[in-house]
Amino acid sequence: MNSRPLSHNSRVFVAGHRGLAGSAIVNSLRQRGISNLLLRNRQELDLRRADDVDAFFRKEKPEYVFLAAAKVGGIVANDTHPAEFITENLQIQTAVIEAAYKHGVERLLFLGSSCIYPRDCPQPIQESSFLSGPLELTNRAYAVAKIAGIEMCWAFNRQYGTNYLAALPTNLYGPGDTYHPNNSHVLPALIKKAHECKVSGEDRMTVWGTGNPLREFLYSTDMADACVMLLELPEAKFSKLIESQSKPPIINVGTGSELTIRELAQLVLRVIGAKAEILFDPRKPDGTPRKVLDVSRIRALGWQPTVSLEQGIALAYQDFLKSANPVMQATR
């Protein structure tokens, strides 16, 4: 089970390098001087096709893998297309993890999600809450797929002595986020709504749910730095994260801070400079009542986030303006 830490000369495959998480990981690697990156878009390599993934690993021989590729979306997307969410994510994970084992990958980091934890588990959520209760129904299919990925990492570690670790980030946002009205997560959705209020002069902004759920948010660059740091850990520290026969190889990645959706909406309006009354629509789902991670384990390894939520929203808004349509850019 011994493994070498990620280094400057390592051959690194970032699966899902164009997504919110994957692109941030690529940037973090490059900033550290790790440039021998193996990157393929979906047209070049469909990660759902196991034979193609196996052929890629056989040819390119990656030594380290960041498995950030996934089908993701907000409450509506998860609730409307559960079959696609569970099927595609299972296909991607199975193909990449099996190929990593078959072709001798040194270390693999599987990017999970805090939604794998039970809906009503004790807060802040410790890693020991894994599989301790029922899941949130609105994203159950996605969560089950991610749980399966964690179980695969654990099973391969136990049976084959591999070095696979699952990082469980809280709600992510940042450059490259999705701002689709039905498929985005709460923070990018609020950024888009607040911007539309700003440019149109609309004095009311409707927000889904009651505004009462508590949430935690992590800027994507902070998440990426945490993930890269984990694969850079010296053997003695890394092995402690994955060697247990009775505990899954998981670690929380978050800020440990939370706020209500109401407070979040108010902060977004203030940062963007929009003046609008917030109206809540309780007919829409709230999702999990509270979800904040216990991040004591990763902080003990020397990592902590550097971007505050207010700073992150401002940065994300600038990215939104760059990616928005010409009309939106003209009216800022």
C-alpha positions in Angstrom: 0.0 0.0 0.0 3.1 2.3 0.1 3.0 5.1 -2.5 5.1 8.0 -3.6 3.7 11.6 -3.2 2.7 13.6 -6.2 5.7 15.5 -7.5 6.7 18.0 -10.3 7.6 15.2 -12.8 4.5 13.1 -12.2 2.1 12.1 -15.1 -1.3 13.3 -13.9 -4.7 12.6 -15.4 -7.4 15.0 -14.4 -10.7 13.5 -15.4 -13.3 16.2 -16.0 -10.8 19.0 -16.5 -13.3 21.3 -18.1 -15.7 21.3 -15.2 -15.9 23.6 -12.2 -13.8 21.3 -10.0 -11.5 19.8 -12.6 -10.5 23.1 -14.1 -9.6 24.4 -10.7 -7.5 21.3 -10.0 -5.7 21.8 -13.3 -4.9 25.4 -12.4 -3.7 24.4 -8.9 -1.4 21.8 -10.4 0.1 24.2 -12.9 0.7 26.8 -10.2 2.7 24.2 -8.3 4.8 23.6 -11.4 3.2 20.2 -12.2 2.8 20.4 -16.0 2.9 16.8 -17.2 -0.9 16.8 -17.4 -3.0 14.3 -19.3 -6.2 16.1 -20.4 -9.0 14.9 -22.6 -12.4 16.4 -23.4 -15.5 14.3 -23.8 -15.1 14.2 -27.6 -11.6 12.8 -27.2 -12.4 10.4 -24.4 -15.9 9.4 -23.3 -15.4 8.3 -19.7 -18.6 6.3 -19.7 -17.0 3.8 -22.2 -14.9 1.4 -20.2 -12.9 0.1 -23.2 -11.9 3.5 -24.3 -10.8 4.5 -20.8 -8.8 1.3 -20.5 -7.1 2.0 -23.8 -6.3 5.5 -22.7 -4.7 4.3 -19.5 -2.7 1.6 -21.3 -1.3 4.2 -23.8 -0.7 7.2 -21.5 0.2 5.4 -18.2 -0.9 8.1 -15.7 0.7 7.8 -12.3 -1.8 10.0 -10.5 -5.5 10.5 -11.1 -8.0 13.2 -10.0 -11.4 11.8 -10.7 -13.4 15.0 -10.9 -15.6 14.0 -13.9 -19.3 13.7 -13.0 -22.8 14.6 -14.1 -23.8 17.3 -11.7 -26.7 19.7 -11.2 -29.0 21.4 -8.7 -32.2 20.2 -7.0 -34.4 20.4 -10.1 -31.9 18.6 -12.4 -31.3 15.9 -9.8 -35.0 15.4 -9.1 -36.0 15.4 -12.7 -33.3 13.2 -14.2 -32.3 10.7 -11.4 -31.8 7.9 -13.9 -29.1 9.8 -15.8 -27.5 11.0 -12.6 -27.0 7.5 -11.2 -26.2 5.8 -14.5 -23.7 8.2 -15.9 -21.8 8.7 -12.7 -21.6 4.9 -12.0 -20.3 4.4 -15.5 -17.6 7.1 -15.2 -16.4 6.0 -11.8 -16.3 2.3 -12.6 -14.4 2.8 -15.8 -11.7 5.1 -14.3 -11.2 3.3 -11.0 -10.9 -0.1 -12.7 -8.4 1.3 -15.3 -6.4 3.0 -12.5 -6.0 -0.4 -10.7 -5.3 -2.4 -13.9 -2.6 0.0 -15.0 -0.9 0.6 -11.7 -1.8 4.2 -10.8 0.2 5.4 -7.8 -2.6 7.4 -6.1 -6.1 8.3 -7.0 -8.3 11.0 -5.6 -12.0 10.6 -6.1 -14.1 13.8 -5.8 -17.2 12.9 -3.8 -19.7 15.3 -2.3 -21.1 16.3 1.1 -24.5 15.2 -0.2 -23.5 11.6 0.5 -24.2 12.2 4.2 -27.6 11.4 5.7 -30.2 14.1 5.5 -30.5 14.6 9.3 -27.2 13.6 10.7 -25.5 15.5 13.6 -23.9 18.8 12.7 -21.1 19.7 12.0 -20.9 16.5 9.9 -18.0 14.2 10.8 -16.7 11.5 8.4 -18.1 8.9 10.9 -21.6 9.9 9.8 -21.1 8.1 6.5 -24.0 5.6 5.8 -25.5 6.3 9.2 -29.0 7.2 8.1 -31.4 8.0 5.2 -30.4 10.4 2.4 -32.0 13.6 1.1 -34.6 12.4 -1.4 -34.1 15.2 -4.0 -30.5 14.2 -4.8 -30.6 10.5 -3.7 -29.6 9.1 -7.1 -26.5 11.3 -7.4 -25.6 10.6 -3.7 -25.9 6.9 -4.1 -23.6 7.0 -7.2 -21.0 8.9 -5.2 -21.3 6.5 -2.3 -20.7 3.7 -4.7 -17.5 5.5 -5.8 -16.3 5.7 -2.2 -17.1 2.1 -1.7 -15.1 1.2 -4.8 -12.1 3.1 -3.6 -12.3 1.4 -0.2 -12.9 -2.1 -1.7 -9.9 -1.8 -4.0 -7.7 -0.5 -1.2 -8.7 -3.5 1.0 -8.5 -6.2 -1.7 -5.6 -4.9 -3.9 -3.6 -2.6 -1.7 -4.3 0.5 -3.9 -4.0 4.1 -2.7 -7.4 5.6 -3.4 -8.8 8.5 -1.3 -12.2 10.3 -1.6 -12.4 14.0 -0.8 -15.8 15.2 0.1 -16.2 18.9 -0.6 -19.0 21.1 0.5 -21.1 23.2 -1.9 -18.6 24.5 -4.6 -18.8 27.6 -6.6 -16.3 29.6 -8.7 -15.0 30.1 -12.3 -16.6 27.8 -14.8 -19.8 27.3 -12.8 -23.2 26.6 -14.4 -25.7 29.4 -14.4 -28.6 27.5 -16.2 -31.9 28.5 -14.6 -32.9 24.9 -14.0 -29.6 23.0 -13.7 -27.5 25.3 -11.5 -26.8 25.1 -7.8 -28.1 27.7 -5.4 -25.2 30.2 -5.4 -24.8 30.6 -9.2 -28.6 30.7 -9.5 -28.7 33.6 -7.0 -25.8 35.4 -8.8 -27.7 35.1 -12.1 -31.0 36.3 -10.5 -29.3 39.2 -8.7 -27.6 40.3 -11.9 -30.9 40.3 -13.8 -32.4 42.4 -11.2 -29.5 44.8 -11.4 -29.6 45.3 -15.2 -33.4 45.3 -15.5 -34.3 47.4 -12.5 -36.6 44.7 -11.1 -37.2 45.3 -7.4 -38.1 41.8 -6.4 -36.0 38.6 -6.5 -37.7 35.2 -6.0 -35.8 32.6 -4.2 -36.8 28.9 -3.9 -37.9 27.5 -0.6 -38.3 29.2 2.8 -34.8 30.7 3.0 -34.2 28.8 6.3 -31.8 26.0 5.3 -28.2 26.4 6.4 -25.5 25.9 3.9 -21.7 26.0 3.6 -19.8 27.2 0.5 -16.3 26.7 -0.7 -14.6 28.5 -3.5 -13.3 26.1 -6.2 -9.6 27.2 -6.0 -9.6 26.4 -2.3 -11.1 23.0 -3.0 -8.5 22.3 -5.7 -5.6 23.3 -3.4 -6.9 20.9 -0.8 -7.1 18.0 -3.3 -3.6 18.6 -4.7 -2.2 18.9 -1.2 -3.8 15.5 -0.3 -1.9 13.7 -3.1 1.3 15.5 -2.2 1.2 14.2 1.4 4.2 12.2 2.5 3.6 8.4 2.7 3.2 8.4 6.5 0.4 10.9 6.5 -1.4 9.7 3.4 -1.5 6.1 4.5 -3.3 7.0 7.7 -6.1 8.4 5.6 -6.7 5.2 3.7 -5.3 2.2 5.7 -8.3 1.5 8.0 -10.1 -1.7 7.4 -13.1 -0.4 9.4 -13.4 3.2 8.2 -13.9 4.4 4.6 -11.0 6.4 3.0 -12.8 9.8 3.1 -12.0 13.3 4.2 -14.2 16.4 4.4 -13.2 19.6 2.6 -15.0 22.8 3.5 -14.9 26.0 5.5 -16.7 24.9 8.6 -18.8 28.1 8.4 -22.5 28.3 7.4 -25.3 30.8 6.7 -29.0 30.6 5.8 -30.2 30.8 2.3 -31.8 34.1 3.3 -28.5 35.5 4.4 -26.8 34.2 1.3 -29.3 35.9 -1.0 -28.9 39.2 0.9 -25.1 38.9 0.6 -25.3 38.2 -3.1 -27.5 41.2 -3.7 -25.1 43.4 -1.7 -21.9 42.2 -3.5 -23.5 42.5 -6.9 -25.0 45.9 -6.1 -28.6 45.0 -6.8 -31.4 46.5 -4.8 -34.3 44.1 -4.7 -36.7 42.7 -2.1 -36.3 38.9 -1.6 -39.4 36.9 -2.0 -39.3 33.2 -1.0 -41.4 30.5 -2.7 -42.1 27.8 -0.1 -43.7 25.6 -2.7 -40.2 24.9 -4.0 -38.1 22.3 -2.1 -35.6 23.4 0.6 -33.5 20.3 0.4 -31.5 19.2 3.5 -32.3 21.5 6.5 -28.7 22.0 7.5 -25.4 20.8 6.1 -22.0 22.0 7.4 -18.9 19.9 7.5 -16.5 19.1 10.4 -13.2 20.0 8.8 -10.9 19.3 11.7 -9.1 16.4 10.0 -8.0 18.3 6.9 -7.1 21.4 8.9 -4.9 19.2 11.1 -3.0 18.4 7.9 -2.2 22.0 7.4 -4.9 23.1 4.9 -7.4 25.9 5.3 -9.5 28.0 2.9 -8.1 31.4 1.8 -11.1 32.9 0.0 -13.9 34.4 2.1 -17.5 34.0 0.8 -17.8 37.7 0.1 -14.6 37.7 -1.9 -15.6 34.5 -3.7 -19.0 35.8 -4.7 -17.3 38.9 -6.2 -14.8 36.8 -8.1 -17.6 34.4 -9.3 -19.6 37.4 -10.5 -16.7 38.6 -12.6 -16.5 35.2 -14.1 -20.2 35.2 -14.7 -20.0 38.5 -16.6 -17.3 37.1 -18.8 -19.3 34.1 -19.7 -22.7 35.8 -20.0 -24.3 36.7 -23.3 -23.4 40.0 -25.0 -26.6 41.7 -23.8 -25.7 41.1 -20.2 -22.1 42.2 -20.7 -23.3 45.4 -22.4 -25.5 46.4 -19.6 -23.2 46.0 -16.6 
